Amino acid sequence: MLQKVKPSPNPYDRFQLKFELEAVMSRLKLFAPVIGFLVLAVMLWRGLYLDPRTLPSVLIDKPLPEFQLQTVELGEQIIGKADLPDEPFLLNVWGSYCLPCLQENPILMAAAEQDVVPIVGVNYKDKLNLAQLWLEDNGSPFEFSILDESGRLGIDLGVYGAPETFVVDGDGVIRYKHIGVIDYEAWETEIMPAIAAVKAEAGQ
Amino acid sequence: MVRRFFTQGLCVLALFYIAVMADITVTNTAFAAVDTFEFATPEQQQRFRRMSDEFRCPMCQNTNLTGSNGGVAEDLRREIYLMIIDGKTDDEIEQFMFERYGDFVFYRPRLTIETILLWFGPLLFFILGAWIVLGIVRRAKASSQEPVELNEVEQERLRNLLETVKDRD
């Protein structure tokens, strides 16, 4: 397998280099299965910890869609994109039927109390009276909640199930999307840095 | 000869692969939801059926829109229906879905840089495998055709072996 390299007076001798290259190549061939195994092992290992439910959103860096909808709180009044905060805010998709929404409510409540960012809700495919009851029972972290009973706004937002949370900048552009419940870890490591980045950019 | 056989086989299989990839029909017989949509023409209904078969439900993964009774699947079927009634083309409907849910919603993803491995990965692995097998076969053939020369000791041993076999008979 290994070629014996003849000692040469000139280390840059072309033939010697060729011999050495061949020796290295044949040695590499020996390791090919091991390398293949390692590559596969690393990929599969990583795959174990990827959540197949978190789809990459195509809506990052796209403006929020237009809408004309009522809210849970404001009765008959119709609001649209222009009525959303003109500073960075969170858009949280929720529903009274959604258990993870209940789970993340205390974190959103705390954030609202500390005035971190305004939080706007999207009440997704829910019933108005149930939504109102849920907010009464659990407290509302929202400035208001857009009433998306048909789920049409949800489709435009690429939503496929509550809870989903968007970080939106002052220009109404989606900058980050979190799918699923926001726990303390997600708040600290994902939502807060995303908000901070958007705010820092706005400050400039 | 072996080589020709392999190359021909390879071509046939590659053609078969391309044919299959070009015409995947996602058949899902489980109709979980029965929608009461009314269409003006049977063509529209057929288009609706085909499209909701070919889009993947973003919520219940590995189910198409037809087979899923998830809330979002229901909404998306309604949107597709409305777009068909509205006279939108298949491309426009696909674009609508892509802009919201990305490549994920396609059971037959578009051919882009990101999906190229998905489309041609299997073919690549097949060619790689065939190449390796071809190499092994060729090497084995080459080594079997070399005349084997035995030295005297070996010839003696062979003679002895042959004789013991003969004796046994």
Contacts between the chains, C-beta under 8 A, distances in Angstrom:
chain1	res1	chain2	res2	distance
A	52	B	61	6.5
A	53	B	61	7.2
A	55	B	58	6.5
A	55	B	101	7.2
A	55	B	102	6.7
A	55	B	104	5.1
A	56	B	102	6.4
A	56	B	104	7.9
A	57	B	102	7.3
A	58	B	98	7.2
A	58	B	99	6.6
A	58	B	100	7.1
A	58	B	101	7.1
A	58	B	102	4.1
A	59	B	100	7.2
A	125	B	71	5.4
A	125	B	75	7.7
A	150	B	75	7.3
A	151	B	71	6.6
A	151	B	72	6.9
A	151	B	75	4.2
A	152	B	75	7.3
A	152	B	79	7.8
A	154	B	72	7.1
A	154	B	75	7.2
A	155	B	72	7.5
A	155	B	75	5.8
A	155	B	76	6.7
A	155	B	79	6.1
A	155	B	100	6.1
A	156	B	100	6.6
A	157	B	100	7.7
A	158	B	58	7.9
A	158	B	100	4.3
A	158	B	101	5.5
A	158	B	102	7.7
A	159	B	72	7.2
A	160	B	58	3.8
A	160	B	59	4.5
A	160	B	70	7.8
A	160	B	72	4.6
A	160	B	101	7.5
A	161	B	59	5.2
A	161	B	70	7.6
A	161	B	71	7.4
A	161	B	72	6.5
